[in-house]
Amino acid sequence: MTGFGSETRLQQSMRREAAQIIQEAIQAVLPDRAVQRVLEGRAFPGRVLLVSVGKAAWQMAKAAGQCLGEQITAGVVITKYGHGKGDLPQIACYEAGHPVPDENSFRSTQAALDLVQGLSEEDTVLFLLSGGGSALFERPLIPGSELQDITNQLLASGADIVEINTIRKRLSAVKGGRFAQHCAPARIFSVVLSDILGDPLDMIASGPACPDRSTCRQAQAIVEKYHLNLSDEAIRRLGEETPKTLECVESHIVGSVKELCGAAAHACQTLGYQPLVLTDQLCCQAKEAGSFLASIARSHAGTGVPLAFLAGGETVVRLTGSGKGGRNQELALAAAQGIASLPNALLFSIGSDGTDGPTDAAGGMVDGSTAERLRAQGISIHQILAENNAYCGLKRADGLIMTGPTGTNVNDVSVLLIRPAQSD
């Protein structure tokens, strides 16, 4: 994380507190202990083949290996570029594209499919799943280039993750329960780290080993809502129904944004703040969420006690420009306008995986001096947001949060800190 310049002592102190809250919250939701709670002491019959997919795939596979040891016969890990942390015993590790699948996504997924061929009823596929799997784990039923184009259309439209995954499932040979069909007749034991509000198993990474509850009619409605440009073949695939029942699949959800919010709230409390989790179901445009949290700051700026307001979930960004940024950065920069000149308010918003959108930042941090600092450089926050260029704006204001890949992925948390105003 970079430091702010020209801060008051109070703002410097609050920035240090924010850094501590971020560190403690992320540490609390690392998947190691969660995976170990499910797997410790388990013995599986037959061969155990490990397939771990998502931004937390490497960390989850490592934890599984520590629990099961030589029970794991072989395995495949597929994670985002930069999220692998070295070799793992008996396991081939791959990195691939996110949020848009690429050729490495297709090749590594084929390696996983090859691994689970020819299994018997006595064998087990240990399937470790985390957010990001929709892009990383893919064998398309349409040309890969068209799948990439459709993904980009959906991301630019402002569609939420459930809508995006409803389309993705029907264009894939491994999503929407189809990976489980590839593994049959083997048993699938699935451990899932949730990055979707409400923890819907069929939507997390597009549900490769879960019966699909969405319908062709819903998919068609999404196409019409966002005016997607699809080929005849893609339209035909959207009309093919996905598996609605699966046998021999056991799933365990071991982490979610609710835990992230709870951990952040606890860290705030240890620093003397009175925390209030507003929601762990935040789902709106990032700019709207930032504006809303700023309005809370204005209402409580005269507080006599330290307050912390928290919101977890996943906002969306509607692209109107071609700049660089992510939803958390956009949320933070939008809030900067609303808390301008408040000397005792600070807001940060982060993605728990450490990478916000297609950037190397985890999110953004702003305080009451951010807007003025940008104005002094001739930079308009309104214009930056219109260009979806929050990364560059926050960089100029020393407001980027840089954690690097964290090894977990349980969605986002935004935290507004307010302390009693004091003279500096």
Backbone torsions as a table, in degrees:
resi	resn	phi	psi	omega
1	MET	NA	136.2	178.4
2	THR	-84.9	166.0	-179.9
3	GLY	-100.7	155.4	175.9
4	PHE	-84.4	153.5	174.6
5	GLY	-107.5	159.1	176.1
6	SER	55.6	48.3	-178.6
7	GLU	-100.7	155.3	167.9
8	THR	-76.7	167.3	177.8
9	ARG	-62.4	-37.7	178.3
10	LEU	-62.7	-45.6	179.9
11	GLN	-64.1	-38.6	177.1
12	GLN	-62.6	-42.0	179.1
13	SER	-64.9	-41.7	-179.5
14	MET	-68.0	-33.8	177.1
15	ARG	-65.2	-40.3	177.2
16	ARG	-64.2	-39.2	177.2
17	GLU	-63.9	-41.6	178.8
18	ALA	-60.3	-42.5	179.3
19	ALA	-61.0	-39.0	179.3
20	GLN	-67.9	-40.3	178.3
21	ILE	-62.4	-44.2	179.8
22	ILE	-60.0	-48.2	-178.2
23	GLN	-62.0	-46.7	-177.0
24	GLU	-68.5	-37.6	-179.6
25	ALA	-65.6	-43.9	-179.3
26	ILE	-68.2	-42.0	178.4
27	GLN	-57.9	-36.4	-177.1
28	ALA	-70.0	-21.4	-177.2
29	VAL	-113.4	16.1	171.4
30	LEU	-62.3	142.6	-169.7
31	PRO	-76.2	-10.7	-173.3
32	ASP	-52.5	-57.1	-177.1
33	ARG	-66.2	-36.3	-179.2
34	ALA	-64.6	-44.7	177.6
35	VAL	-64.7	-41.7	-179.7
36	GLN	-63.3	-36.1	178.7
37	ARG	-60.4	-35.5	-178.4
38	VAL	-80.5	-37.2	-170.1
39	LEU	-98.4	-20.0	-175.2
40	GLU	-56.6	125.7	176.1
41	GLY	81.8	-0.4	179.8
42	ARG	-79.9	144.7	174.0
43	ALA	-128.1	123.9	-178.1
44	PHE	-103.2	139.4	175.8
45	PRO	-74.4	157.7	176.2
46	GLY	66.3	-162.0	177.9
47	ARG	-76.4	149.2	174.4
48	VAL	-117.6	114.3	177.2
49	LEU	-106.1	125.2	-177.4
50	LEU	-98.0	130.5	170.5
51	VAL	-128.1	117.5	-177.4
52	SER	-122.6	125.2	-171.3
53	VAL	-133.5	135.3	173.8
54	GLY	128.1	179.9	-178.2
55	LYS	-67.3	-26.4	178.5
56	ALA	-99.7	13.7	-171.4
57	ALA	-60.8	-43.6	-177.4
58	TRP	-64.6	-45.6	-178.2
59	GLN	-63.9	-41.0	179.7
60	MET	-67.1	-40.0	178.8
61	ALA	-65.6	-40.0	177.8
62	LYS	-60.7	-45.4	179.5
63	ALA	-63.2	-39.8	178.6
64	ALA	-64.0	-41.0	178.5
65	GLY	-63.0	-37.9	178.4
66	GLN	-65.9	-31.5	179.6
67	CYS	-80.3	-44.2	-169.5
68	LEU	-100.5	-21.0	176.3
69	GLY	54.4	-124.5	-174.2
70	GLU	-74.0	-5.7	172.9
71	GLN	-60.6	-30.9	-179.4
72	ILE	-77.9	115.1	-178.0
73	THR	-75.7	-44.1	-179.5
74	ALA	-164.5	167.9	-178.6
75	GLY	-165.3	167.6	176.2
76	VAL	-134.8	130.5	172.9
77	VAL	-112.5	131.9	175.8
78	ILE	-126.5	114.0	-178.3
79	THR	-135.7	175.4	-177.6
80	LYS	-73.4	152.1	177.0
81	TYR	-51.3	131.6	177.7
82	GLY	85.6	-3.2	-177.0
83	HIS	-98.9	-10.4	173.5
84	GLY	-78.4	146.9	-174.8
85	LYS	-126.6	28.5	176.5
86	GLY	122.7	-177.3	-178.8
87	ASP	-75.8	151.3	174.2
88	LEU	-127.5	140.8	-177.7
89	PRO	-58.1	131.9	175.1
90	GLN	66.8	9.9	-172.3
91	ILE	-126.9	132.5	174.2
92	ALA	-90.8	127.0	-176.4
93	CYS	-107.7	131.1	-179.8
94	TYR	-125.4	151.7	171.6
95	GLU	-122.8	145.9	-173.5
96	ALA	-150.4	-176.5	-171.6
97	GLY	-79.6	145.2	174.3
98	HIS	-156.7	136.3	8.8
99	PRO	-87.9	0.3	177.9
100	VAL	-108.3	128.2	-179.4
101	PRO	-64.6	150.3	178.4
102	ASP	-132.3	-173.4	-177.1
103	GLU	-60.2	-33.7	177.4
104	ASN	-68.3	-31.1	172.8
105	SER	-60.6	-45.9	-177.3
106	PHE	-67.3	-43.3	-177.7
107	ARG	-67.4	-43.3	-177.8
108	SER	-70.0	-33.8	176.3
109	THR	-65.4	-38.9	176.5
110	GLN	-62.5	-36.7	176.7
111	ALA	-62.1	-38.4	177.4
112	ALA	-67.5	-40.1	178.4
113	LEU	-65.7	-38.8	176.5
114	ASP	-62.6	-37.3	-178.4
115	LEU	-62.2	-36.6	-173.3
116	VAL	-97.2	11.6	176.6
117	GLN	-74.9	145.9	171.3
118	GLY	70.1	27.4	179.7
119	LEU	-83.0	160.2	179.1
120	SER	-109.7	175.5	178.7
121	GLU	-64.2	-20.4	-179.0
122	GLU	-83.4	-12.5	-175.4
123	ASP	-89.4	159.8	179.7
124	THR	-128.8	133.0	169.2
125	VAL	-99.6	112.9	175.3
126	LEU	-85.4	106.9	-172.4
127	PHE	-107.1	109.9	-178.5
128	LEU	-103.8	121.7	-168.5
129	LEU	-128.9	135.5	175.6
130	SER	-142.7	170.2	-177.4
131	GLY	-58.1	150.9	-175.6
132	GLY	97.3	-11.5	-176.5
133	GLY	-65.0	-23.3	-178.9
134	SER	-61.8	-36.7	178.0
135	ALA	-86.4	-36.6	-173.1
136	LEU	-76.3	-31.9	-174.6
137	PHE	-110.8	99.8	-171.2
138	GLU	-154.7	129.4	163.5
139	ARG	-128.2	100.0	-169.6
140	PRO	-72.0	148.8	175.0
141	LEU	-93.7	-1.5	174.4
142	ILE	-127.4	168.2	178.4
143	PRO	-53.0	139.1	-177.5
144	GLY	-56.4	-36.8	-179.4
145	SER	-65.0	-36.9	178.0
146	GLU	-71.0	-38.5	176.6
147	LEU	-59.7	-42.0	177.2
148	GLN	-61.6	-41.9	179.6
149	ASP	-64.5	-42.6	179.4
150	ILE	-65.1	-40.6	177.3
151	THR	-60.4	-44.6	178.6
152	ASN	-63.5	-39.3	177.2
153	GLN	-60.1	-44.4	-178.9
154	LEU	-66.2	-42.4	-179.5
155	LEU	-64.0	-37.6	-178.6
156	ALA	-76.0	-21.7	-173.3
157	SER	-77.4	-19.5	-173.1
158	GLY	89.9	10.2	176.4
159	ALA	-61.9	144.6	177.8
160	ASP	-82.1	172.4	-171.2
161	ILE	-65.8	-32.6	178.4
162	VAL	-66.8	-41.9	177.9
163	GLU	-64.8	-44.0	179.9
164	ILE	-60.2	-45.9	-176.7
165	ASN	-71.9	-27.0	175.6
166	THR	-61.8	-37.2	176.5
167	ILE	-75.0	-47.3	-176.6
168	ARG	-55.3	-40.9	-175.7
169	LYS	-55.3	-40.5	-171.9
170	ARG	-82.9	-6.8	179.2
171	LEU	-107.7	13.8	-171.0
172	SER	-130.3	145.6	176.1
173	ALA	-88.3	-2.3	-178.9
174	VAL	-124.0	-10.9	-178.0
175	LYS	-91.3	172.9	175.6
176	GLY	58.6	37.0	178.6
177	GLY	88.5	-4.9	-174.6
178	ARG	-74.0	-26.9	175.6
179	PHE	-65.1	-38.5	177.5
180	ALA	-60.2	-38.1	177.6
181	GLN	-64.8	-35.3	176.3
182	HIS	-63.4	-33.3	-175.8
183	CYS	-80.3	-19.9	-177.0
184	ALA	-55.3	143.5	7.5
185	PRO	-92.2	13.6	-179.5
186	ALA	-65.2	157.9	174.9
187	ARG	-82.6	142.4	174.1
188	ILE	-111.1	125.3	174.2
189	PHE	-112.3	110.1	-169.9
190	SER	-110.1	130.6	175.8
191	VAL	-116.6	122.9	-166.8
192	VAL	-123.5	129.6	171.4
193	LEU	-102.3	116.1	-170.1
194	SER	-86.5	135.6	173.1
195	ASP	-123.4	19.1	-178.8
196	ILE	-125.1	138.3	-177.1
197	LEU	-57.9	132.7	-179.7
198	GLY	82.1	-3.4	176.0
199	ASP	55.2	48.4	178.1
200	PRO	-74.9	113.0	-175.7
201	LEU	-57.5	-34.4	-176.0
202	ASP	-76.4	-7.1	-179.7
203	MET	-109.7	-22.8	-179.3
204	ILE	-65.7	117.9	-174.3
205	ALA	55.0	26.9	179.6
206	SER	66.3	23.8	168.8
207	GLY	56.7	57.6	-178.7
208	PRO	-62.7	-26.4	-177.3
209	ALA	-124.9	34.9	-178.1
210	CYS	-137.7	136.7	174.9
211	PRO	-55.9	140.6	-173.7
212	ASP	-91.4	125.0	179.6
213	ARG	-90.3	-15.3	-179.8
214	SER	-77.5	164.1	-174.3
215	THR	-125.1	163.6	176.0
216	CYS	-60.4	-37.5	180.0
217	ARG	-62.7	-40.8	177.8
218	GLN	-64.3	-40.3	178.3
219	ALA	-61.3	-43.5	179.6
220	GLN	-63.8	-36.9	179.2
221	ALA	-64.6	-35.3	178.6
222	ILE	-68.8	-40.5	176.5
223	VAL	-57.6	-44.8	-178.9
224	GLU	-70.6	-39.4	-178.0
225	LYS	-60.5	-41.9	-174.9
226	TYR	-105.1	7.3	175.5
227	HIS	53.4	50.2	-178.1
228	LEU	-71.9	142.7	178.1
229	ASN	-97.2	108.2	-175.0
230	LEU	-123.4	150.2	174.3
231	SER	-75.3	167.0	176.7
232	ASP	-61.0	-37.9	-179.9
233	GLU	-65.9	-41.6	178.1
234	ALA	-63.6	-41.4	178.0
235	ILE	-61.6	-40.7	178.6
236	ARG	-63.7	-42.0	179.9
237	ARG	-64.0	-35.6	178.4
238	LEU	-65.4	-20.1	177.8
239	GLY	-87.6	-2.8	178.4
240	GLU	-92.1	124.4	-175.9
241	GLU	-75.1	147.7	-179.6
242	THR	-89.8	164.8	179.9
243	PRO	-59.4	132.3	-179.9
244	LYS	-105.3	-12.5	174.8
245	THR	-139.4	145.1	176.7
246	LEU	-140.3	145.3	178.3
247	GLU	-107.2	156.4	171.7
248	CYS	62.1	37.0	175.2
249	VAL	-121.5	125.9	176.6
250	GLU	-122.3	123.9	-174.4
251	SER	-121.2	143.5	178.6
252	HIS	-132.4	121.0	173.2
253	ILE	-88.1	124.0	-171.8
254	VAL	-115.9	-2.5	-179.9
255	GLY	-165.2	150.4	-178.8
256	SER	-158.8	174.6	-179.4
257	VAL	-64.3	-25.6	177.4
258	LYS	-61.0	-40.6	176.9
259	GLU	-66.0	-38.9	178.0
260	LEU	-61.4	-45.1	178.9
261	CYS	-63.8	-41.6	179.8
262	GLY	-63.0	-40.8	180.0
263	ALA	-67.4	-41.2	178.1
264	ALA	-65.1	-40.6	178.9
265	ALA	-63.1	-41.0	178.6
266	HIS	-63.5	-41.5	178.4
267	ALA	-63.6	-39.4	176.7
268	CYS	-61.7	-42.9	-177.4
269	GLN	-63.6	-39.7	179.5
270	THR	-65.7	-20.0	178.1
271	LEU	-93.5	4.8	175.4
272	GLY	98.7	1.5	178.7
273	TYR	-84.1	151.1	169.0
274	GLN	-92.5	106.0	-174.0
275	PRO	-87.2	147.0	173.1
276	LEU	-137.0	116.7	175.7
277	VAL	-82.7	106.3	-178.1
278	LEU	-67.1	-41.1	-179.9
279	THR	-166.8	150.9	166.2
280	ASP	-115.3	23.0	-178.9
281	GLN	-127.7	29.9	-177.3
282	LEU	-62.4	125.0	-177.9
283	CYS	-153.6	93.0	179.9
284	CYS	-163.1	-175.9	176.3
285	GLN	-69.4	141.7	-175.7
286	ALA	-57.5	-42.6	-178.9
287	LYS	-62.7	-36.8	179.4
288	GLU	-67.7	-41.0	178.8
289	ALA	-63.4	-42.3	178.2
290	GLY	-62.1	-42.8	179.2
291	SER	-64.1	-40.2	179.6
292	PHE	-64.3	-46.5	179.8
293	LEU	-64.5	-35.1	176.6
294	ALA	-64.4	-36.5	178.8
295	SER	-65.9	-33.7	175.2
296	ILE	-65.6	-40.6	178.5
297	ALA	-60.3	-43.6	-179.5
298	ARG	-64.9	-36.2	-179.5
299	SER	-67.9	-31.4	-172.9
300	HIS	-112.8	13.8	-176.0
301	ALA	-62.8	-25.3	-179.6
302	GLY	-91.1	19.1	-177.2
303	THR	-59.8	149.2	174.3
304	GLY	-99.2	-1.7	178.9
305	VAL	-132.1	152.0	177.3
306	PRO	-67.2	132.1	-179.2
307	LEU	-124.8	146.8	175.0
308	ALA	-133.3	124.1	176.9
309	PHE	-111.3	129.0	-174.4
310	LEU	-123.0	143.4	176.0
311	ALA	-140.1	123.7	178.3
312	GLY	-113.7	153.4	178.5
313	GLY	149.0	-145.7	179.9
314	GLU	-149.1	112.1	175.8
315	THR	-84.5	174.9	178.3
316	VAL	-127.5	158.1	177.4
317	VAL	-119.7	126.2	173.1
318	ARG	-93.9	119.1	-174.7
319	LEU	-75.8	121.6	173.7
320	THR	-120.7	-5.5	178.6
321	GLY	-140.0	-171.5	-176.3
322	SER	-123.1	28.6	-179.2
323	GLY	-80.4	-169.2	-176.6
324	LYS	-114.3	134.0	179.1
325	GLY	171.0	-171.7	178.6
326	GLY	-149.8	172.6	-173.5
327	ARG	-64.2	-38.0	-179.9
328	ASN	-69.7	-37.9	177.0
329	GLN	-65.5	-40.8	179.8
330	GLU	-66.4	-39.8	177.7
331	LEU	-60.2	-48.1	-177.6
332	ALA	-63.2	-44.4	-177.7
333	LEU	-67.1	-35.1	175.7
334	ALA	-64.5	-37.3	178.5
335	ALA	-67.7	-30.1	-177.7
336	ALA	-57.9	-34.4	178.6
337	GLN	-65.0	-39.3	-175.5
338	GLY	-77.6	-25.0	-178.8
339	ILE	-102.6	9.9	179.5
340	ALA	-52.6	132.6	177.4
341	SER	75.7	-0.7	173.3
342	LEU	-81.9	114.8	-174.2
343	PRO	-78.5	-10.7	-171.5
344	ASN	-121.4	20.3	-179.6
345	ALA	-122.6	139.8	176.2
346	LEU	-142.0	140.0	177.7
347	LEU	-131.6	137.5	170.3
348	PHE	-133.0	153.3	177.6
349	SER	-141.3	128.6	-175.2
350	ILE	-135.7	151.7	165.6
351	GLY	-90.8	129.6	-173.0
352	SER	-64.5	-17.6	179.3
353	ASP	-81.7	-9.9	177.9
354	GLY	89.0	-0.9	178.1
355	THR	-132.5	110.9	-178.0
356	ASP	-94.6	110.8	-176.6
357	GLY	62.6	-155.0	-178.8
358	PRO	-85.2	47.7	-177.5
359	THR	-130.5	173.0	176.9
360	ASP	-96.4	8.9	178.0
361	ALA	-98.4	148.1	175.4
362	ALA	-81.9	-23.1	-178.6
363	GLY	166.4	-152.7	-176.5
364	GLY	-139.1	155.8	177.8
365	MET	-132.5	133.3	-179.4
366	VAL	-136.3	156.5	173.1
367	ASP	-138.7	-169.2	-174.7
368	GLY	-66.9	-13.2	-179.3
369	SER	-100.9	-4.4	-175.1
370	THR	-61.4	-48.1	-176.9
371	ALA	-61.6	-42.8	-179.6
372	GLU	-67.6	-36.3	179.2
373	ARG	-62.9	-37.9	177.7
374	LEU	-73.0	-40.0	178.3
375	ARG	-60.1	-36.9	-179.7
376	ALA	-65.0	-21.0	177.9
377	GLN	-98.1	7.8	179.7
378	GLY	76.1	24.0	-176.1
379	ILE	-106.8	129.2	178.5
380	SER	-97.6	120.5	177.0
381	ILE	-61.1	-40.9	179.0
382	HIS	-56.9	-43.6	-179.1
383	GLN	-69.3	-40.4	178.5
384	ILE	-60.2	-43.9	-179.6
385	LEU	-67.0	-37.4	177.6
386	ALA	-63.4	-30.7	179.4
387	GLU	-90.7	2.0	-174.9
388	ASN	50.9	47.4	-173.6
389	ASN	-118.6	40.3	-174.0
390	ALA	-62.6	-34.5	-178.9
391	TYR	-57.0	-48.9	-177.1
392	CYS	-67.6	-37.2	177.9
393	GLY	-64.7	-46.3	179.8
394	LEU	-66.3	-34.7	177.6
395	LYS	-61.8	-41.2	179.8
396	ARG	-68.6	-23.7	179.7
397	ALA	-100.0	9.7	-176.4
398	ASP	54.8	43.9	-176.4
399	GLY	-117.4	12.1	177.0
400	LEU	-80.3	139.3	173.9
401	ILE	-101.4	120.0	-176.7
402	MET	-118.3	108.3	177.9
403	THR	-110.0	-20.0	-167.6
404	GLY	74.9	169.7	178.2
405	PRO	-56.8	131.0	-172.9
406	THR	-93.2	-23.0	-175.9
407	GLY	94.3	2.9	176.1
408	THR	-134.2	174.2	178.2
409	ASN	-165.1	88.6	179.2
410	VAL	-126.4	44.2	174.4
411	ASN	79.1	-158.0	-169.5
412	ASP	-117.0	157.3	170.7
413	VAL	-138.8	137.3	175.4
414	SER	-116.0	134.8	-176.4
415	VAL	-130.4	126.8	174.0
416	LEU	-106.2	121.6	179.3
417	LEU	-108.6	133.2	177.1
418	ILE	-132.5	124.8	175.4
419	ARG	-115.1	156.2	175.2
420	PRO	-55.9	133.9	-179.6
421	ALA	-64.5	146.4	179.9
422	GLN	-147.0	153.8	176.1
423	SER	-74.9	145.3	-175.1
424	ASP	-98.2	NA	NA
